[in-house]
Amino acid sequence: QVQLVESGGGLVQPGGSLRLSCAASGSIFNTGDMGWYRQGPGKQRELVAIIRGGGATNYGDSVKGRFTISRDAAKKMVYLQMNSLKPEDTAVYYCYARLLSRRWADYWGQGTQVTVSS
């Protein structure tokens, strides 16, 4: 069974940094796009960053210049380096991946809480 497991969330002060990691496991034959979405209190889920199978990246407007997404295809992992964190970055962050198992499908992690507060 394919699973995505996030780690690295927590409480950080404004201006601080965190690094999120997501590991894909199970019978995976190929990886496509991988990325991060977030859902803040009372808000809809939104794109944070995505890295395409070929390596191109896209970022949500609110995180450009502060967050960096990267991946290790061999380890089936995706990372999100978050710098200059703001209180409005507080949200549950979800890992996303398009993976080939029995067929190509979209998978989501359980989410990891990031809280930015003094």
Residue pairs with C-beta under 8 A, 6 or more apart in sequence:
1 26
2 24
2 25
2 26
2 27
2 28
2 99
2 101
2 105
2 107
3 24
3 25
3 26
3 107
4 22
4 23
4 24
4 95
4 96
4 97
4 107
4 108
4 109
4 110
5 22
5 23
5 25
5 95
5 109
5 110
6 20
6 21
6 22
6 93
6 94
6 95
6 109
6 110
6 111
6 112
7 20
7 21
7 22
7 23
7 112
8 18
8 19
8 20
8 21
8 112
9 18
9 20
9 93
9 112
9 113
9 114
10 18
10 113
10 114
10 115
11 115
11 116
11 117
12 18
12 85
12 114
12 115
12 116
13 116
13 117
13 118
14 85
14 86
14 87
14 116
14 117
14 118
15 84
15 85
16 85
16 116
17 81
17 82
17 83
17 84
17 85
18 82
18 85
18 114
19 79
19 80
19 81
19 82
20 36
20 79
20 80
20 82
20 93
20 95
20 112
20 114
21 77
21 78
21 79
22 34
22 36
22 77
22 78
22 79
22 95
22 97
22 109
23 75
23 76
23 77
24 31
24 34
24 76
24 77
24 97
24 99
24 107
25 76
26 101
27 101
27 102
28 76
28 99
28 100
28 101
29 100
29 101
30 99
30 100
31 53
31 71
31 73
31 76
31 97
31 98
31 99
31 100
32 52
32 53
32 97
32 98
32 99
32 100
32 104
33 50
33 51
33 52
33 53
33 96
33 97
33 98
34 50
34 51
34 71
34 78
34 95
34 96
34 97
34 98
35 47
35 48
35 49
35 50
35 51
35 69
35 78
35 95
35 96
35 97
36 48
36 49
36 50
36 69
36 78
36 80
36 93
36 94
36 95
36 96
37 45
37 46
37 47
37 48
37 93
37 94
37 96
38 45
38 46
38 48
38 89
38 91
38 92
38 93
38 94
38 114
39 45
39 46
39 91
39 92
39 94
39 111
40 88
40 90
40 91
40 92
41 90
41 91
43 91
45 94
46 60
47 58
47 60
48 59
48 60
48 63
48 67
48 69
48 80
48 93
49 57
49 58
49 59
49 60
49 63
49 67
49 68
49 69
49 80
50 57
50 58
50 69
50 96
51 57
51 69
51 70
51 71
51 78
52 58
57 69
59 67
59 69
62 88
63 82
63 89
66 82
66 83
66 84
66 85
67 80
67 81
67 82
67 83
68 80
68 81
68 83
69 78
69 79
69 80
69 81
70 78
70 79
70 81
71 77
71 78
71 79
72 78
72 79
78 95
78 97
80 93
82 89
82 114
85 114
85 116
86 116
87 116
87 117
88 116
89 114
89 116
90 114
90 115
90 116
90 117
91 113
91 114
92 111
92 112
92 113
92 114
93 111
93 112
93 113
93 114
94 108
94 109
94 110
94 111
95 108
95 109
96 106
96 107
96 108
96 109
97 106
97 107
98 104
98 105
98 106
98 107
99 105
99 107
